[in-house]
Amino acid sequence: MTGAPTDQPLHEYLRSHRTGVIATNSRSGPPQLTLIAYHFDGNDIAISTRAPTQKAKNISRRPDVSLAIIDGSRQLIVYGKASVVRDEAAVLRLHQERIRRIAQRQETDAELAERLKREQRVVLLLKPERFYPPAQK
């Protein structure tokens, strides 16, 4: 399966979870694994992180990633390409529209904007290309 998931069980699984382990490609070769929180909007997966993190650096260099979402004995692996959104206005908009839904803090838009700048926040956008296990036909 390519593109965003159209299979309802895949779609629901992604929407009903919010954490996973992302694998990016380190410069020296082995994959780097990081526990992350995400928001899936039906098309792509948004992940908030700080600009200086290794995963943001790795994705800037090589956008191929995989994301494992595990729930007991069930799992879904998402393979795709990720990009790093660095524009301050776009980062703020993505946080307001999507990331706030998974955040566990209450803050005004002004407080959010100030925190994003102070923490050097960026947003990773993962475009799903294929899945394991694949969608049922």
N, C-alpha and C positions, 0 to 999 in steps of 0.2 A: 504494500500500500504506500502510495506517495501522497504528499501534501497533508493538509490538516485532516485529522481523523473525521470520517463521516460515519463510521460505525458507532452506533449509539452506546454500546457497552464501553468502548475505548474512551469516548467523549465523557461519559459519566464517571469513569474511573479517574480520569485526569482532573475533572472538576471537583470530585469528592475528596481529593487529597490535596495537601499543600506543601509537603516536604518530600525531598528526594536527594539522591546523591548524583552530582554532576561530575562527569569525567572530561577533562580537557587535556590537550597534548602539551606536555612540558617541553622546554627547549632541549633538554638532555635526553629525551626519548620516552621514559615511562609515563603513563597517564597520571595526572593529578586528580584525586578524588576529594570532593568537598560536599558536606551536608548543606543544603540550601532550602529556603522556602520559596515557593513560586505561586504565580497566578496564571491560570489557563483561561483564555477568553473565547475559546472555540476555534481560534486560528493559530495563535502562537503562545509561547510560555514566557512570562516576564519574571525576571529575577533581579532583585536589588542587591548591589554590592558596592564596595568602595573601589574607586579607580585604581589605587595602588595594589590591589590584590593580585595574586598570581593567576587566578582564573581569568580575570579581565585581561591581563597581559597575554596569557596563552591564547585566548580567543581573538585578540587583536592580531596575533601572529598567524594563527591557524584556526579557522572558525568551525572545524568539525568537532562535534561534541556528542556525548550520549548522556542520558539522564535516566536513572533507575528510580522508579517509584515502587516501593515495597510495602506490602500489607500482609503480615504473617507469611503464609505460604504462597500468596498471590504476588505477582510482579508485573510491571510493564516497563519495558525499556524503550525509550524514545531516542531515535538517531536523527540528527539534523545539523543544520548550520546555525551558528549564533553570531550575533553582531553586538557591538557595544555602543549604546546610545550615550553620548557625552554632552550634548547640547543641554544647558541648564534648564531652558524652558520646556524642552521635551521630557527631560527627566522629571521635572516637577509635575507635568501633565500626566505622565504614566503613573507616578505615585498617587496622584489625586484620583485618577480613574480606576486604577487596578491594584496597586501594591497596598494601599490603605486597607483593602478588604482582608488582607492576611496579617497586617500589622497589629500588634497588641498595645498600641499607644493611642492616646487621644491628644490631638494637637490641632491648632488652627492652621489655616493655609500659610500664614506668615511664619509661624513656628516651624512648619514643615519645610518651607523654602529655606529658612535659615539653617536648619539641621542638615538638609541635603548638601548645602554649600559647605558647611563646616566639616562634614564627614566625607566630602569629596565623592558623593554618591553618583553612580552610573547605573544604567539598567541594561541587563543582558536580555536580548530577545532571541529565543530559540524557535526556529521554524521547523516543525516536525516534517521529516521526509519519509521515515519508515518506523515500524514498531515491531517489537518482539514481546509476546507472541503477536503475530499479525492479526488483523481484523478478520472476524468470521464472515464467510461469504454466504 
